[in-house]
């Protein structure tokens, strides 16, 4: 089988690369045991199948006269070692001719595989507590074993060439040393660990809770998993090199024995699954429900694993365990580090490319030393990888070194300006551009013309009444209502009758949690069957609509009673619907009057409800369940990262997810940050996606009006009744005055509840929720938070800035924050309530809302929906810091960095952003000064601009104006004559 050696090694390298790249973003880790069963079964079946196809002729192996060493053969199969003397005398070796030992190895392999699956499950479910991996040490373990059992007992013979040059003589001298292989593999392992550590991405803010037991257990389980990996490889090596498998059917028996071990391991977990099925009745649906994304991801993993395993087994036969393990380790570490270095070639994150280059250099040197030593041996055999060290391999290694040298040389560690300085400057320009185009019209004819230019259609009937309403209330925005256009555009793909029918389907069934508001003869009423739990919301809606109801035709509206958004139409459908909506053309002579019998076109609400409302509803109920891959990424293109990838490793910051909307560690593009399509990691970073309290959604385009929505949802935004009814009001008084910015306390303040999502069933969803993560980060609870970056003056290059990591415990002493949960833990069940209470203790009592105004910096975080406190924060003289998934009706009007400070939901730039404005002036433990100049003028300017702008475009009158225009558009959209309806001057 000598002819199969190079295909096996080539397959091993290719398979390792494919596996390494795939596992980083695989859905398979959502269900580790399911995946283990599938991988074990497919890999085992592949091995058994290969064993049936292999030729059963005379073995190419030498039997060594029936002798075989009990010592684990690492680089040979039945022949003398390729780089050592013939085997020691018989009295120094114990032969493993007993089938009992082989059975023990086989059983140990099955046990190790089963245990490895469980260890993987435990580590993956708590990966945020994981430490550095020991996997690069696997080949070193075999090198040490080889040295201890064989090489130290023998004297290596190297052929001396009288005409050899100095380099060749030195190489021969090194090759004689018995420990040279250990040295070579140690270089690969140490270099690999150094390179991996130097190119790793920063830790995420996903909580590794000190109150939970797995914080200390997970690193130990990781190391135990590495030991199991060594055991698995050793057992496979024993089976593949066994003397009993030699003869006419040697390869057949070897592949079959390994394959059946994997199949038995899969069978074990299937039996465990059956037991779980009978014992845990509540988990049966989860056990058998296989999502499509998971299925295809596991299928790819099965194929890659089976291919790599077969290549590895063949490689072990030809070149031994040590060489096979070395090739796998080197290939995987080079794949991981190169991909990471290529993606993260920016000043942030602050990786040390010098150390990474050193690590790669050590690994390359180790690889060359390993194969040079092997090829220099006088006792070469067919089991050697190379009979002579090839020039092409030397060129490959040199090319890798040159490539990494280029990465190091081109990598920039420092920046010559602070990103926030540029963001503030650009924000001023963006805001001015918005002002220039949002109020171009100074009279009605201009407003009509600008409407036609923007939206390529006539304004709706009643536009003249709306314009007068807006002008009389001194609206600063006349022309820019793009958000209304975006929300309603796809509804033009539905007929008016379909829209009316779907509205009725929403409001006719109380189970849908959608309240109906009816306009009849210019009177606004609440539809029957609406629960009284949201009366304040309905009162606010009615009061708002009443202000302009005289200009509205008869219509029904479905308002979302839940905080969470509801409608997410698949990308393929919604884009086609938008294109159809854009084809709605201008009419030369539009009609101003609606259909005369509109009231009769809206179906009445039935008195009798169905026996099974959930079955009758068009909505899917997914409360308390993960929804990202069913609803959150639904509107993204099929090839987008959010649809293709699963960022299961919550311990690491997904830098590829942040780069599109960031400048260094700081959020640069607020609009793009709302687009989930390049951010697959959001699946584990917000309560809406982790476990929403009340989620009833649809993949069909239903007309539901919501107060806020996440990116990709198709709800229709409207001004929230929460703000209109002053549920959270900016009302400073003598006891709680709103002082000038310079007189406020230089502290970041937040009070709130854990209302973002529901944590239940001992699943600990709370560890990824935005509010809990920011609270944990701001207080460095239990000292479990990762080091966080600050942008500081460079010590190496004067005038430049560099990112440097600091312990969060240090940052909490340098920058003042007061961020706490009020009273008890909300929205939790079971053990999760106690766990959170211990982790976030002590909880604080409620404070007066007007107490916020004493602080310079106010933190605003999403709850289950939008934050109702942001508008009052903008109206104050304080500076709001906002991290949000949800977007609201005013999103186009307010400019980040001009009116408020945006924060990424991941929180990695939290401390660096606060340090920019608050400043740092301290001395560390070594006596070195740590200074970050405070930008108080910039902070005050943003706070002042935000206050003035909120008083200009976010008044109650502006909410009415927006809502008025929205409902005029809605009136046309739902009218049977909409293709000819419009407003034009006569």
N, C-alpha and C positions, 0 to 999 in steps of 0.2 A: 504493500500500500504506500510505498515511497512516493508514488506519483500524486497521492492525495494530500501530501503535507502542505504544499503551498496554497492549494485551494482552501484547506482547513484554516490556515493562519490568516489568509486574506478574508475569509468569511468571519473569522473571529474579530478582526479589526473593524470590519464594516458593521457587524452585528453589535459590537460594543458601542460604536458611535451612534447607531440608530437607537439603541436602548437608552443610552445616556441622554440624548436629546429628547426622547419621547417621555421619559419618566418625569422630567421637570415640569411638564404641562399636562399630565395625563389625568383623565377623569377616573382612572382605575383606582386611585387612592381614596376615592370617596367611600369605597367598600373594600377594604383590604382583604378580608377573608373571602368574599366572593371572587375577588381578583386572584387570590392565591389558588383557590380551587381551579379556576379556569386556566391559569398559567401552568400549574402542576399537571393538570389533565392533558392540556395540549402539548406541553413539552414532553411528558411521558409517552403520550401516544405517538409523537413524532419520532422519538428514540426507538420505540418498538417497531414502528413502521420502517424506519431505516434499517433496523436489524434484519427485517424480512427481505429487504432488497439487496443487502450486501452479498457478495459472492461467498460461497461456502467451500471454496477450494482449499488447497494447502496454505497454511499460514506462512506469512513472510517473516514471522518472528522466530528467533532462535530459542530453543528451549533451555539452553544452558545445562543440558544433561539432566533435566528435571529439577534443577535447583532454582530457588527464588528467595530473595532476601525478605525477612520480616520487616526490616527497616523500610520506611515509606520511600519508594523510588520517585525521585523528583525530576530527574532529567534522563532516565533511561527506562527501557522496557525490555528486560531480559538480556541486554548486552552490557558490556563494560561501559562505564561512564565516558562520555565523549571527551572529558578533559581531566581524567584521573587515571591512575594505574589500574590494572585489572583488580578484581575484587579481592578482599583479604582472604586469608586461608579459611577453609571450611569451619575450623574450630572456633573462629571468631564471629561466625554468622549463624543466626537461627533462621531456618527456612519455614515459610508459611505455606505449607502444603495442605493444611487442614481446611476443609470446607467450613468448619465451625467458626473460624476466624472471619471468613468471608461473610458468613451469615450475620455475624456480629457487626461487621462494617456496614452491611446492607441495612440492618435494623437501626443502627446509629444514624445512618443517612435519613431514614424515614422519620425518626424522632426529631432530628435536627431540623428537617424541613418543616415539620408541623410546628415546632417551637418557634422557628423563624417567622412563620406566618403570624403567630400571635404577637410576637415581639414587634413586628412591623405594624400591626394594628394598634398596639398601645402607643408606639412612638408617633405614628401619623396622626392619631386623634389628639395628641398633645405635643405636636411638633414645635409649638412656640416656646417650649421649655428645653428644646434640644440644644446640645452643645456641639463642639467640633467632632467630626467623624473620625473614627480610627480605621476606616476601610483602606486607606493607602498602606497600612501596616500589614495587610494580609500576605502579600508576597514576601515581606521581610520575615514573617513567621516561618514560611517554608524554607527560606534561605538559611535561617538559623538552624532549623531542624536538619537540613541537608549537611550543614557544616558539622553539627554535633554527632550525627550518626554515621557519616561517611568520610567527609573530607579531612577532618582532623586526624583520622587514623591512617591517612595515606599521604604519600609524597608524589606531587604532581610532576609528570615528565613533560617537558617542553622541548620541542625540537630546536636545537641551536644551529643557527645558520651562520657559517663563518663569514659570509659576505654581508651580514645584516648591518644596517646603519645604527646610529645611536638611539633613534626613536624606537626601532624594532627591538634592540637589545633591552631597552628599558621596559618595553611592553612585555617581553618574554620574562623578565625578572619579576614583574608584578604578577604575571599569570601563574608563576610558580607558588605564590603564597596561597595557603589553604583557605584563608578568609577573604580572598579577593571577591568571590561571588557575594558574600555577605555585605562587603563594602559597596559593591555596585548596586545591589538591591536597596541597601540602606540609603544611598544617595537618591535613588528614585523615590523611595517612600518619604524621606525627610524633605526633599525638594518639592514633592507633590503636596505635602501638608503645608509647607510654607507658601507655595503658590496659591493653594486653595484659600488659605487664611488671608492672603494679601489681596485677592481679587473678589472676595465674598462681598455681597451687598450688605448694606446696613441692616440691623435688626429692625423689625417692624414694631409698632406699638400694640400689637395684639397681646393681650394680658397673659402672662405666666403667673398665675395666682399663687402667692405664698401660702394662702389659707388652704390650698388643696395639696394632697399628698404627692401628686405626680411631679411637682416641681423638682424635687430631689431625685425621684426615681427614674425619670426619663433619661438623663445622661448615663446612668448605670445600665439601663436597658439597651441603650445604643451600644455600649461597649460589649455587653453580653451578646448582642446581635452580631457584632464583628467576630466574636469567638465562635459563634455558631456558624458563621460563614466559613471560617477556617476549618471547622469540623466537617462541614458539607463538602468542601473542596477536597479535603483529605480522604474522606470516605469514597468520594467519586474516583479519586486517583487510585485508591486501593482496588476498587472494582475494575477499573479500566486497565490496570497493570497486573492483574492477578494471574498466577501461574495456571490455575485450573481452567482459565479461559483460553489457554493456548492450545493450538491444534487446528484442526480443519475448520472449526467454527468459532475461532477466537473472537473476531470482531462482532459476530452475531451475538454471542453470549454477553460480551461487554456492554454493547448498546442496550440489549434487552434488559439486563440486570439494572442498569441505571434508569431506564425508562419505567420499569415496574416499580422502582422506589418512588418515583414522582407520582405514578398513578395511585399507589397505596396511600401516599400522603394526601392526595386529593380525596380519596375515598374516606379517609379519617374525618376530614372536615365536612364531608357530605353527611356522614353519620351524626356529627355534632349538630349540623343544621337540622336534621330530622328530629333530634331530641329537642332542640330549641323550638321547632314547630309545634310539638305536642305540649311543651311546658309553657311557653310564652304565647298565649293566644293573641295578645295585642300586637305582636310583632310579625304576624304572618304575612300581612299585606306588604310590609317593607321587605321581608325576606324574598318574596317572589316578584316584586315590581322592579323591573330592570329598565331604566331610562335609555332612550336611544343613544344619547351622547356617550353614556357609560359603556353601552354595548360595543359601539364601534371603536372606542378607545381601548377597551380590553382586548378586542379582536386584534388590533394592531400590536398590542403588547404581547399577546399570545404568539403571533407570527414572529416578531422580533426575538422573543425569548427562545422559542423553539429553534430558530435558525442559529442563534448565538450558542445555544447549548450543544447542538449537534457539532458545530464548528469547534467548540471547546473540547468536547469529548474526543474528536478526531485529533485535535492538537495535542492533547495529553498523551495519546497513544504514540504520537510521532516525536514530540519534543519534551514531554514530561510536564508535571504539574508546575514546577517553579517557573519555567519559561512561559507557560500559558498564563499563569497568574500575573507575571510581570508584564506581559503584553497587554492584558486586560487593564491592569492598574494604570499603566502609562497612557494608554489610549483614552481611558475615561477621564483621567485628570487633565490631559491636554485638551480634550473636548470641552470640559467644563470651564477651565480657566481661560481658554482662548475666546469662547463665546462671551463670558462675563467681561473680559477685558475689552472686547470689541464694542459691546453695548455701553459699557461704563467708562468710555474714554474722555470723560469730562472732569472738571474740577470737583463736581459733586456726583457721586460720593467720593470722599477723599481717600482713595486706595493708594497704597504704596506700590507703584509700578517697579521701583528699584528692587524691592524685596521679591515681588512676583517674578521679575526677570531672573533674579538670583535663584529662586526656587526652580524655575524652568531650566535654567542652566545646569543646576545640580542634577535634575532628572535626566536631561539629555546626556550629561557626562556619565551618569550611571548606566544608561542604556548602551552607550558605546563601550564602556568598560566591560559590561556583562557579555556582549556578543563578541567583542575583541578577545576576551579571555577564552570563551568557548571555541572560537575559531583557531586560536593559537595552540590548542592542545594537540599533541602528537597522536593520541589515541582517538582520532576522530571516527565517528560512525554515522550510519544513516539517521541516527536519532539526534544528531546535532542540527541546530537550526541552520547554521552556515558552515560550509567547509572552509570558506575563506571570507573574511569580513568584506561585504560588497561595497563598492564605491557608491552605488545608488543609495544605500542606506545612509552612508556618511553625508551625502548631498541632501537627503531628506532632513536629517537632524540639523545640518547647517542651515537649511532653509527655514526651519522652525525657529532657530536661534536668531536669524536675521529678521524674521517677521516680528518676533517679540522685541528685538532691539528697536525696530521702527515704531512699534507701539509705545515703547518707553520714551523714545526721543520725542515723539509727537504729542505725548500726553502732557497736558497742562495742569499743574497743581494749584495755580494761583490765578486770580482775576484782577484786572486793574481798576475795577469799579464795583460798587455794591449793587447787586441786582435790583434791590428795592429802589435805589435812586433812579434807575432807568424806568422801572415800572411806574413810579409816581410821575415821572416826566411824560411817559407815553399816555398815562391815564388822563392827564390834562388835555392832551391833544385829542384823545378819543372822545372825551366829554364835550369838547368844543365842536368836534365834528357832528356829534349827536345834536347839539343845540342848533347848528347851522341847517340841518336837514329835517328836524322834527317840527319846526314852526316856520316853514317857508311862506305859508298862506297868510295873507292879511285880509282877505275877503272871501266870500262864498265862491265866486267863480274860480279863484285860484285854488281853493280847497278842493273843488270838484276836479279841476285839471290835475292837481298833484295826486289825487286819489287814483285817477285813471292811469297816470304815468307809473305809479307804484304797483298797482294791483291789476292793471290791464282789463279793467271792467268799470262799469258805471257804479257810483255809490248807490247804496240801497235807498228805497223810498224812505222819506223822513229825514234824510241827511241834512236838509236845511234847518229842521227843528233841532237836530243834534248840534249843528254848528252854532246856532244861536245860543243853545244851552251852554256850550263850552265857552263861548266868548263872554257870555254874561257872568261866568264864574271864573274869569281870568285864567283860563287854561293855558299853560305854557307849552302844551303839546297839542298840536292840531293835526299834523300829517302822519306821524309815525305811530301806527298801531299794527306793526308787523306781527306781533304775537297773536293777535286775533286772526289775522290772515293765515298764519301757520296752523293754528288750532283747527280752523274750520275748513281749510282747503280740501282735505281728503273726503269730507262729507259730500262734496259735489259729485263723487262717484256713486252715491246712493240717491235714489229717487226721493222726492219729498214724502211720498207715501211710506217708503221704507224707514225714513228717519222718524216719522210720526209713530209708526208701528213699534220701532225699537224704544222710543221714549216711553210709550205705554207699557212695554214689557218690563221696563225698569221700575216705573212708579206704581204699577198695579199690584206688585207683590212686596209686602213689607219685608220679607226675608232678604231682599236685595239690598237693604240699607240705603235706599235712594228715596229722597223726599220729592214729591211732586209740587211744583208751584204753577198755578194756573192763572192766566190772564184772560179775563172775559169782560168785554165791554169796558176796557180800561180799568178794571178792578182786579186787584191781586189777592188771591186766596191760596190757602194750603190745601192740597189734595187729601182725600180721605186716606185712612190706613197709615198715616204717618205717626211714628212713635213720638211720645212727648219728651224723650230724653234730650232732644236737640231743639227745644222750643226757642232758646235764645238765638240760635242760628237762623231759624225760620223767621223770627221776628225781625232780625237784622236784614234778611233778604227782602222781606216785604216792605220794610221801611225804605230801603234803598230803591227798589223798583218803583214804588209809589211816586217817587219824585219825577219820573218821566213816563209813567204808565199811560198817560193820555195820548202818547205818540206811538203806542205799541198796538199791533193787531192781536187777535186772539192766538194764544199759544200755550203749550205745556212745556215745562222744563224739569229735567231730572237732576237733582242735586245730591252729590255724594255726601252721606252722613258720616262716613268713616274718615279717619285722617289719611289713610293710605289711598294712593291712586289706584285706578281700576282697569283701564283699557290699554292693552298692548297688542297691536296688530303686527303680524309677522312682516319683516322687511319687504319681502317679495310682493306682498299685497298692498302695503301702505304706500310704497313708492309708485305703484301703478295707479293707485287712487289719487295720489297727489298730481301725477301727470294728467290724469283726466280732469282734475279740478283746475289745472292751469289752462285747459283748453276752453274754459268758460270765457267767451269773448265779449268785447264791447258791442252794444247795440246802438245803432244810430238814433233811434227814437224809442227810448224805453218807456214803459208804462209805470205810473206812480202808484196805482191802486192795487191792493192785494185781492186775492180771490174773495168773493163776497161771503161764502159759506164756510169760512175757516173754522168756526166753532164746531160745526158738525164733522169736520175732518179729524178731530181729535177724539179718540174713543173714550167713553166714560170708564171710570174706575169701577170694577165689579165689587159687589157686596160680599160675595162668597169667595172664600180662598180655597185653593187646592189642598187636598189632604197631605200631599208631600211637596211642600214648597221648594225644597232644594232640587228635586227632580224636575219640577216645572220651570225652574229658573234657567236662564241662559248663561249664568255665571258659574265659574268654578271656585269651589270653596277650598282655600289653601291657608287658612289661618294657622299660625304656630308651625309653619313648615317653611323650608327653604324655597324661595321662588325665583332666584336669579336666573337659573337656566331654564325656567319655564315661562317667565314673564319679563324679568329684568333685561335680558339681552335679546329679547325676541325681535326687536326692531332693528337689530344690527345686521349688516351684510353677512352672508354665510362664511366668508373668508376673514372676517374680523377676529381679532384676538379674543374678544368676549364670547364669541361663538365657538372658536376652535380650541381654546386653551382653558385649562383648569389650574389656577394657581393654588395648589393645595398646601404648599409650604408657607403657612402663616407666620413663620418665625422671621422671614426675610422681607424687606421692603422690595416691592416690585418696581424697580427703577424704569423698566421699559413701559410700565403703565403710567408713570408720572412725567416722563420726558416730553410728551407732546404738549402738555399744558403748563409746564414749569420752566423756570429759569433758575437753575441751581436747585437749592432747597426750597424755593419760594414759588407760590402759585402765581402764574403769569397770565393765564387765559381763563377767566371765570366761565365763559361760555363753553369752551372746549372741555373744561373740567366736568361739566354736566353731561357730557357724552360718555356713556359707559362702554362704547364699542371698543375702545383701546384699553379698557381697565377691567380685565377679568378678575383681578384681586378684590374688587368691590363686593363680590359674592359673600365674603366673610368679614366685611368691615362696616356693615350698617344693619340695624334692626329690621328695616323693610325687607331686606334680602335674607336675613338669617331666620327670623321668626316673627312675622307681622302679627299684631294683635287681632286685627280684623281684616282679612283679605278675601274679597270675592271679586274675581276678575274675569275678563273675557279677552279672547283673541280676535273677536269680531268687533267692528267699529260701532260701538254703542255710544249714543250722545249723553255723556255724563259730565256734568259741571263739577269741577273739584277746585278746592282752594289752593292746591299745589300739586306738583307731580315731579317724579324723577325722570331723568333722561330716557327717551325711548317710549314713554307712555303717551297715549293719545287722548287723555282727558282734556276737557275744555276749561281753561283757567278763567277764574273770575275773582274780583276783589273780595277778600274774606270778610265775612260778617264779624269775625272775632275782632279785627281791627276797626271795623266800622262802628261796632257797638262798644268800643273802648274796654274790652275785657282786660287788656293790659294797657294802661294809659300813662302817658307822660304828663305828670301833674306835680311838679315840685312845689314845696310849700315851705313855711318858715322852719318847720322841724327837719325837713329834708330838702334843702335848697340845692339848686343846680349851680354850683360854683363855677367860676372861670376855670379853664383847663389847668392853668398854672397853680391853682389853689387846691386842686383835687389830690387825693392820695395816689401816689404812683404805684398802683397795684392792679392786677388783672382780677376781675371779680365775676363769679358765676354761682347761681343757686338754681337748683332744679331737681327733677325726679328722674328715676330710671324708667321713663315712659316710652322709650324708642321702640322696643320690641319685647316679646315675652320669652323669658328664659325658663325652661321647664324640662321635666323628665331627666334630670341629672345630665343634660347634654352640655350645659355651660355655654349657651349661646351668648351670654352677656359678655364674655371675654373679648368678643370682636365688635361689640356695639360702640358707636361713636362716642356717646356720652360717657360711658364707663371708661373707655380708653383715654379720653382727654382728662377725666378726673384722676385716673391712675397716674397719668403722665405728669400732670401739674403738681401732684403731691408726692411723687416718688414713693408710693405706698409700698411698704415692706422692702424697699430697696431692690425691687425686682425689675425695674425698668431698664432698658438698654441705654448705653451712652448715646448722647444726642449731639448733633453738630452745631457749632457756632462759626460765623464768618468773622475772622479776626485779622488784624494787620500781620503780614508775613514777617517772620523772624529772619528769613533767608534773603528775601528780595524786598528792599525798601520801596514803599509806595504801593505794594501789591497786597491782596487779601487772600487768605487761605482758610479752608474749612478745617476745623479741629474738633475732635470728639471730647466731650466732657461727661463725667458721670452725672446722671440726673440728680443725684443727691447734692452735688455741688451747685447745679443750676438753681435748685430750689432755695438755696441760701443766698444766691447772687441776685435773683429776680423774684420780686414779691408777687405771689398769687394767693387768691382766696377762692378756691374752686371746690365746692362740696355738694353732696346730696342732702336734700332736706328730708327730715323725718325718716320714715321707713323705706325699705326697698319695695318698689312697685313693679307690677307685671312680672311676677315670678311664681313658681310653684315648686313644691318639694324641697329637696336639698339645696337647690339653687338660691333660695331666699336666704338661708342661713350662711351659705358660702359668701354671698355678696355682702351681707351684713358684717361678717367678720373681716372681709377684705377691705371694705371702705370705712370701717369704724375709725373714729367716732362720727356718727351722722350729726348734723346740726339742725337746730330748730328753724322754722320759717322766719323770714325777715320781711319787713315792709318793702313792697316793690319800689317805692320812691327812694329807698336807701341806696339804690344803684348809683345815683348821681354823684355820690361822694368820691367815686373812683375814676381814674383817668381812662382805664381800659376795661371794656365790657365784653365778655365772651358770649357768643351766641351760637347755640348748637341745635341741630334738628331734634325733634321728638319723633313721635310716630308719623308726623307730617311736618309741615312747615313750622318754624318758630314764630309764635305770635308776639314775641318781644322785640323783634328786630326793628320795626318801625318806631316804637318809642325810643329805642336806643339811638337810632338815627336822629331823632328830633332833639336829643339831649346834646350837651356840650362835651360829652365823653366820646371816646373813640371806640367804635365797635370792631371787634374781631369776629369774623363769621366763618364757620365751617358748615357747609350744607350740601346735602344731596338733592333736596327738593328746590324747585324753582317756582316763582310766583308771578302774578300778573305784571308786577313792576320791574321785572328782571331786565328788560331792555332799557329802562330809564336810569337806573343807578349804575354808576361806573366804579368798579373795584379799584382801589388805590387812590381814587379821587374822593370817594364818599365813605368808604369803609375799608378795612383791611381783610382781605380774603385769606383763608387757611385751607390747606389741603385736608381732606377727610382723614388721611393717614396720620396726620399730626407730626410728621418728621421735621417740618419747618417751624413748629410751634415756638420752641425756645429761641431759635435764631431770629424769628420775626419780632418777638417781644423784646429781645436784646437790642435790636436795631432802634426801637423807639424809646425804651426805658433806659438803655445804657447800662454798662457795668464798670465799676471802678473798685477793684479789689486786689488783694495779694494772695497768691496760692501758698500752699504749705512749704514750698521750697523758697519762698521769698520773692518770686517773680511776679511782676505786676501784670494784671489782667485788666485791660481797658478797652471798652467799647463806647465810643462817644454817644451820648443820648441825643436823639433827633426830636427834641421836644417841639421845635418849630414846625417840623413836618407833621408830627402827630396832631398838633393843634390846628394846623391848616386843614388837614383831612377832616377832622372832627367838625370844624366850623363850616366847611364846604358841604359836608353831609347834612348838617342841620339845616342850612339855608336851602339846599336842594329838596330835602324832605318837606319843608314848609312850602315849597313851590309846586311840586309835582306829586306828592303822596298825601295830599289832604283828603278829607272825606269827599269834597267836591270832585277831586280827581278820580276817586273810586266810582262815583256816580257817572261821570263822563265816560269812563272806560266801559262800565257795565251797560250804559245806554247804547253806545256804539256796538257793543257785542250783541245785544239783543236785537238791534236793527238788522244786523247781518244774519242773525239766526232766523228772524222773521222771513227774510227773503229766501233763505236756504230751505225753509220748510213749506214754502208756498208752491202750489202746483204750477204757477206762472213764473217761476223764478228765472227762466231763460229770457224773459222779456221785461222783468222788473228792474227798475233802476230810477235814479233821480238825475234829471238834467234840467237846466234852466230853459224856460220857454222863450 
